[in-house]
Amino acid sequence: MSVESLIFEKGAPGRRAVRLPAMDVPTESLDELIPASLIRQEAATLPEVSEIEVVRHYTHLSQRNFGVDSGFYPLGSCTMKYNPKINEDMAGLPGFARIHPLQPANTVQGAIQLIYELEQYLAEISGMARVTLQPSAGAHGELTGLMLIKAYHQSRGEGHRNLVLIPDNAHGTNPASATLADYKAVEIKSDDKTGGIDMEHLRTVLAAHGTNVAAIMLTNPNTLGLFDSNIAEIGRLVHEVGGQLYYDGANANAVLGITRPGDMSFDVVHFNLHKTCSTPHGGGGPGAGPIGVKAHLVPFLPGPLPAKNDDGYYWQDAGPQSIGKVRANLGNFGVLVRAYTYIRSNGPDGLKHVSESAILNANYLKHELSKDYEIAYPYICQHEFVATAQWQKDQSGVTALDIAKRLLDFGMYAPTTYFPLIVHEALMIEPTETETRETLDEFVKVMRQIAEEARTEPEVVKTAPHTTVIGRLDQALAARKPNLRWQPGQELTHA
């Protein structure tokens, strides 16, 4: 049976999935409410289908997606860990799911209490003084954090500071956020041997431009999965010239309960709750990127902020120096409920165990794969590591992209490819703490099989995937001219 007949060509005249009640308003009144130019003259061309056809249609579509609930998803730097279903249960409670963000505070005391307590938990976990839960994602948090830093410098008469230092292995959102905040991004080189910041290059840049440096944006451990042991010295050097330290929290899954950004001398930190605290993410949302700050930046936080007095919980104005709201309403509340549940479920010892397990899993995979794949930096890693397909490319022309496509044939999603940019043919692998030993061993087995195929049957890898509904696409065309709409009668092709 073809893909078209299985999924798209459904129904027959007269079938109905639901019958709506008759309208309870006079039809003639519609002519007054809706302009004639907006009223259809002909019925829309829609499938006429039964309820079971609709259910099966969307169920089939969902089964074609790759997700953590259906298979291994080692997407480096994205921390695609399993989302416990208790998180969903709590977010779905009527008292959380059926409230309005503009309700009077005395009618949503439980919701404000949750936000109040979540702020305190994140402040303790990160070593910060206060937290705002408003930002909707990590990149949104980055922009908010840089806006806070800008407001701080302006309050001190140092609005001329216009440079943000960013390592060459940073996430792409870092320079993008700096540009959006009206800063100029200055690249700092990595040390070829250690994978951390090149300290001599940092000193050179600070000596030349220190008075114009607003901040440095760092991920620690970095995108190579390596903890930078020079972090205290980096903080001292940047603070010495009047700059601030911004912590990109994308890799916080490696440090929970072990160390805190605030103790590493960072002034601002963002969390990706949709990564570190296991809430679902992808496809542009949902997400949450809370920002924590040290005491000297608290006056600039967006408001209102949750507060508590003898009468209960309420919303407190952030004060005259606040940068103002950074999104409508008060945060992506459903994600915040999930994150709160995750933190409360694990507790302090559990959160530490999360990071310890993630680190153990990553080092296990790194060791097991090192015989068949080059490891970019063969040191003890944190929660992720970077392997490469350089051996395969040199031997038979098989690339990181080919390996990623071939993994799909085994029901596993691919690692992050070609990132960080400083590693050729990069495969950034992050197993997270939620995977079992058996799953990790199966991934190793598949990766070894692909390495063997690259040696003996390279065309099998180069032409993958072979079992998916849609085969290999023209990557450039798909990115530049995406065709996201199916039309009746349009045929789908495998290749």
N, C-alpha and C positions, 0 to 999 in steps of 0.2 A: 504494500500500500504506500502510495507516495506521501511525502510530507504535506502536500497541499490538501489532499483528501482527508488525511488523518487529523489535521489541526484546523485548517482555515475554511474549507468548503463545507460548512455545516448547515444543517437545518432544512426546512421545507416550508412552503407556504401554509400559514395557519397555525404553526406551532407557537406556543407561548410558554415562557418560564414563569411569568407572574401576571396576574390580572389586577390592575390598579382599580380602586373604587372610582365611581363616577365623580366628576368635579362637583364641588359643593358651592360653586359660584356661577351666576348666569354667564353663559358663553358670550353673550353680547358685551359684557363688561370687559372682556379680554381685548376687544377692539379699541377700547379707550385706554387700556393700560399698555398695550404693545403697538408700536407704529406698524402700519401696514407693510412698510418696506422690510420689516424684520420677520414677518410671518411667512412660513414656507407655503409655496404653492403646490408642491408635490411632497409626498412622504419621503423621509430619508431612506437611502438604500442601506438597510441594516439586515443582518441575518435574522431569520425567524427560527428560534431554537427553543428546545425544551430545557428545563432546569438541569437535568443530568448532563446535557451537552455542554452547557455553560460551565458546570462544575468540572467536568473532565477536561475541557479546553484549558482552563486556568491551572488545573492541577498538572497537566502535561507540561505547560510552560514553566511552572515552578520547578519541575523535576529536571529541567534542562539547565538550570542555574547551578553554579558552583557556590557552595556556602559551607560554613563551619558545621552546621547541623547535618550535612550530608557527606562530608569528607575533609581530609587534611587540607589546611589552607595556610602554608608557611610563608605568608607574604611579609618579607622583611620590612621592618620599620613601621608596619601598619598594625602589628599586634592583633591579629585576627583570632582572638581567643574565644572559647565557647561562652555563650551567654546563658547562665543558669536560668531555668524557667521560673524560679521563685522571683527573679527580678521582674519578669513579665507579669506575674500574678500581682505583685505589689503595685506596679504602675497601672494595672487595670482596676484597682479598687475604686469603687464609685466616688469615694471621697477625694481621690486624686484625679481620676479620669474625667469626672463630670463637673468640675468647677471652672469658673471663668477667671482669667488673670486680673480682671478689674473688679472683682467682688470686694466688698468692704472687708477689712482685715479681721474684724470680729467674727466673720462667717467662714474664714479659712485658716483658723489658728493652727491646725495640724500641718497644713502645707507650709506655712511660714516657719513653723518649728523645724520641719524637715530641712528647709533651706538654711536656717540659722545653725542647726547642728552640723549639716554637711560642710558649711563654711568652716566651722571649728575643726572638724576632722581633717579637712584638706590643709588648713593652716598648720596643724600639728604634723601631718605627714611631710609637708614641704619645708617646715621651719620658717614660715612667714608670719607676719603680724595679722593681716586680714586678707580676705579673698572676696572677689566678685564672681558670681555665677552667671553673669549675663551672656558672655560670648558664646556663640553657637557652634564653634568648631575650633580646632587648633590654630588655623590661619587667622581666624577672627580674633582669637586670643592674642596672637602675635601682634596684630595691628593695635589692639587695645593696650597691650603692654608698652608698645613703642609710643603710643599717644600719651600714656602716663609719664614715660621718661621725658618726652618732649615738654609736657606741662611742667614737670619738675625743674628742668633746666631753665625754662622761660621764667619761672618764679624766682630763680636765683640770678636773673640777668644774664644768662648764658644761652640765650636763644640762638646764638651763632653756631652752636655745635650741630653739625650737619652730616656726620659720618657714622655709619654703623659697620663694625668689623664682623665679617662672616667667614668662617672656615671654608676651604674649597670642597669639603665633603659634606657640607650642610644640606638640609632639606631645601628644595627649590622654593618653598614658601617663604623662607627667611629673607632672601634678597627681594622677593616680590612684596612682602609686607613692609620692608624698609623703604622701598620706592613709593609705595602707596602712602606711607606716613611722611613723605616728603624728605626722606633721607637719601644719601648716596651710599650704596653698598661698596665696601672695600674688602677684597678677598684676602684672606690670610692663608698661607700655605700650610700643608700638613707635613709632618716629619716623615720622610720616606721609610725610616726604619721602625718607628714606634706607632705611626698612624695618628698620633696626637698633634696638637698645635706645634708648628715650627717656632720655637721660642725666640730664636734669633730674628726671624722675620717679624714676629709680633713686636719685639723691642724696637726694631728699625722703623716700623710703621708708627708706633707710639711716639718715638723720638721726633719723627717728622711731622706728625699731625695730631699729637696728643691733645692740644687745646681745642681741637675741633671734633674730637671723638665723643659721640653721645652715648654709645653702648657697644658691647660685643654680644653677639647672639651665639650661644653654644648649646650643643646637646651632649650630655655626659651621663652614660657612655655615648660615644658618637655613633655616626651611621655605619662605621666599620665594626661596631659591637665592642669597642675598646674603651675602657675607662682611662681618661687622661689624668695621670698622676701629678701633672703640673698644675692642676686646677687652682690650688691655693696661691701659687705664684702668679698665675694669670690674673686672678682676682686682685692681688696686691698691685700689679702693674697697671691695670685698667683703672682701679680706684685712685691710684696715685696721680693720674692725669685728669681726674674728675669725671671719668666715664662710669656707666652703670653696667652690671652684668645681667643679661637676660637668659633665662634657662628655657630652652625648647623642651617641653616635657614629653615629646613623642616616645622617648625611650625610658620612661619612668618605670616600666615594668621590671627593670633590672635593679632598682634601688629601694623599693618599698621596704621600710623597716630596717634597712641596712645602713643607709646614709640619707641625708636630706640636702636638697639644693641650698637651703638657707645656711647650712653649716659649711657649704662649699664657697660661701661668700657671694652667692647670687642675690640680687636685689628684687628681681621679678621672676616669676615662674608661671608657666601655663601647664595645665593638665589636659590631656586628651581623655576625658572620661569615657568616650566611646571606644577607646583602646584599653587603657590601663584598668578601667573598672568594668570592662566586659560588656558594655551595652552595645546593641547592634549598630553597625554603621556600614557605609558604602553607598554608592550611587548618588552622592551629593548630600546625604544626610540619613538619619538624624545625627546630631553630634552635640558635644558640649565642651567648651574650652575655657574653663575657669582660670582666672588670673589671681595669683597670690603676690603680695608685695611686702617689703619690709616697712617699718614704721614711718620712715621719712616720705614714703609714697602714698600712704593711706589717705591723706587729704584730697588726692586727685582721683580716687576711685569713682567709677560711675555709680550713680544711685538710682533709686533708693536702695538702702542696705537693710537687711533684717536686723531687728533689735528686740530686746526683751526688758520688760519692767514688771512691777508688781501686778499690773493688770493683764499681763500676757505678752503676746508677740505683736509687733507692729513694724511698719516700714518707716525707716529713718532717713531724713534728707542727708545727702552726702556732704553738703557744705558748699561754700562759695567757690572753692578751688576745683571742684569736681569737673571732670571732662564731660559730664552729662551721660545720658543713656547711650549705649552702643547697640541696642536692638529694641524692638518693640516689646513691651511687657517685661517679664522679669527672668528670662532664661528659658531654655528648652526643658520644661519642667518634667516631662515624662522620662527623659534621659537622666535627669538629676535624681528622680525617685529610684531608678534602676541602680545608679551609682551608690546612692545612700544604702540601698539594700545590700549591695555587694560588699561595701566596707563593713557594715554591721554584721553581715554573715561571717566574714573572715576574722574580724577583730585584729588587734595589733600583731599577735603571733602568726595568725593566718596570712596576713599581708606579707610578712617577712618570708613565710614559707612559699608564697607565690613567687617571689623573686628568686629565692634559692632554687626552686624547682625549674623555673624558666632558664636560669643560668646552667644548671646541670643538663637539661635537655639540649641546649644549644651546644655545649661542649661535647656531649655524646655524639651528636650528629656530625660536628666538625671532625672529630677523630675518625668516625666510621667512613666518612666521605673522602678523607685526605688521601687515600690510596688511588682513587680514580679521578679526583678533581684537584686542581691547584687551589690552595688556600691563600688568599691575598696577604693576610697577616697571621702567620701561624703561631699566635700566642693564645694563652687562656682568654677566652672571650667572655662577654657578659650574656645578654639575652639573645643575641643574634651574631652571625658571622657572615663573612663574604667569601664564598667560593667563586671560582671562575671557570669558564669553558675554554680557557686559552690553550690547554693541551689538546682538546678536541678540535679546536679551530685550526691549530698548526698541523695536526695530523691528517684530518680528513675534511676540513672546511665546515664542520658542524659548529654552530654558534650557540650562544646562550638563548637566543630566541627559539632556535630549533628544539633545544632541550625543554624549554618552557612549553612549547606546543605539544611535544611528545608526552609530557606528563599528563596532559588532559586525557589521553587515551587510557590512562590507568585510574581515572576518577579522582585525581589529585590536582589541586590548583598549583600553579607555578609560584616559585619564589619571585621576589622583585628582581627584574632584570635591568642591566645597564645602569645601575645606581648603587653606590655613589659614582659620579662621573670619573673620579680619579682612578678607578679600577676598570681595566679593559675586560669585556665579556663577563661582567659581574653577575653573580647569582646570590642575592642577599637573602639568607634563610633565617627565619625566626619561628621556631616550633611552639613557643609559648609554654606555659606550665600545665595547660589543660590536656595535653596529649599523652596517651599511654605509651609504655615501652613497645608494645606490639605495633602501634601505629608508626612510631619512629623507625622500627626495624623494617616495616613494610616499605616505608619511604626510601630507606637505604637500599633495600633490595631493588626497587624500581630504578633508582638513580644509577646503580651499578649496571643494571640491564641496559639502560640507555647509553652508558659509557661504553659497554661492550658493542652495542649496535653502532655507535659512532666509529668504532674501530673496524668492524666487519661488514656492516650494512648501512653505511652513512645515509643512503637515500631514504631509508625508512624513517630516519629522524628528520631529515631535511624536508620531507613532504608531509610530516605530521601536522595536525591530528588526523587520524583515520576513522575514528569511531563517533565523532561528534556530528550533530545534525548539519552544521555549517563547517566546511573545511577551512583551510588557510585563506585568509583574506589578503587583499592588497593593503598592507598596513598604512601606507601613505594616503591612498585614496580614501580608506575608511576614516582616517583622522581628518582629512581636509574636506571631504564631501560625503559626510555620513548620510545614509538613506535609512531613516528610522521609521518610516511609515509603510505598512503593507497595504496594497490596494487590491480589491477583489479581482481575481483572475491572474494576479501576478504570480509567476512561478518562482520557487526557491531552488537554488542550485547548491550542490554540496561543495563545489570548489569555488 
